[in-house]
Amino acid sequence: MQHDAKNPQEYLEMLEDDWRKEKLLEIRQMILDDEPTFEETIRYKMLNFGKDNKYVFALNAQKHYVSLYVGTIDKVENAHRLLEGYNCGKGCILVRKSINIKETGLEQFIYQTIDMWRAGQDTDCY
C-alpha cells in the first residue's frame, strides 16, 4: 500500500490499527533500539532508516504483509537460517500475520546488518 505521508509520524498515523501496524512497530523499534542515531524519514512512500543519506532499511505495510527492505539479504552471514520461515526476495523480507517475530532470527538479522553498516560495509537498500 502506498502512503502519501510527509514525515514518519504522519505515516504511522495513516496505518490501520491492525496486525500490520503492530508488526511494523515491532520491527521499527528493533531498528531504533539498536541504532538510535538513525534518521527516520519517508522515501519512496515508506519509512527509511539511515544516516547522512545512506539508508540501511526501508519498512512498509502492504495489504497482506509488512515488508522490510535491506540491500542484498545474502550479504548478512547466516541470513537464510536467521530468516527461516519468512518469504524473502533478493532484498525484501515479507512478514506475514502468522509469523511471531520474537520466535525468529529477524532481530539478530537486523542487528548483524547494523553492525555491518557500522563497520562501513555495503548495506545499501537501493
N, C-alpha and C positions, 0 to 999 in steps of 0.2 A: 504494500500500500504506500502511496506517496503522501507525504505530509508537507504542506507548504508553510512550515514554521520558520520564523525569523531567528530564533535562538533555541537553545536546548530546553529551557523552561517551557516555552510555548509548545515545543514538540511533545514533551511529556504530558502537558495538559490536553493535547489533542487525542492522545491514546484512549481507547475504550478501557474501562475498568474490568478487565478480564484476565485470563491466564497469560496472554501475550504480554500485557503490561507488567504483570508480576515477574515473568521470566526475564524480560528486558531489564527491569530494575535490578534484579538479582545479578545479572551479568555486568551491568553498568557499575554496580557497587564493587564487584570483584576488581574491575579495571581501576577504578578510582582509589580503592583501598591500597592496591599495590603500587600505584604511581600517582600520588596526589598532585604532582606538578603538571600532569597532563592538562592541556586546554581542551575543553569540551565545546565543540562547535557544530554547526549544521553545514554539511556539504553534500551535494547530490541528494538532497531532501531526506537525509538521515543523520543520526548522531555520529560524530567523528571524534577520535581521541588521539592526541599527539602533542607535539611541542615544536615551536618555530617552523610552522607549515610543513612539518614532516609527520604524517598521520600513520599510526600503528594499527588502529582498529576503526571499523565502522559498524554501527549497530542499527537495526531497523526491525520494526514489527510489520510482518506481512499478514496476509489473510489467514494462512493456515500454519504459520510458524514464525519464529524470530530468527533473523539472520545475523550472524557475526562474521564480518569480513576481515581477513588478515592476508597479507602478501601471498605467499605460497605456503600452504599448510606443511608441505614436506620439508620445509626449512627447519622446523622445530623437531628436535630429537624425540623419538618415540611418539610422534604425533598420532599415528593411527591407533596405537594402543591407548593413548590418553583419550582419544575421541571415539572409542569403540561405542557403538550404539547410536551415533549421530550419522546423519546423511551429510556427506561432505563433498564439495567440489574442489577445484584447484585452490581456491582462496576463500571459500564460503562454508560456514558451518550452520546447518539448519537445526534449530532447536524446536522440537515439536512438543505438544501438550503432554504427551505420555512420558517424557523424559524428566527424571528427578535429577536436576543438575548437581546436587550435593553428592549423589551416588556415582558420579562420573569423574573423569580426569580433566574436565573443562577448566576448572580453576587452575590446575597445575599447568595446563597448556597456556593459559593467559599469562601466568607468572613467568614461564620459560620464554615466551615471546617478548615480554617486557624486559627480561634480563638480557636477551639478545639485543634489543634496542639500546639498552644502557651501555652495552659493550661496543656499540657502533656497527653492529651487523645489519645487514639488509632486512628490513621488516616492512617495507612499503606496502601499503594497501592497494595502490594503483600503479 
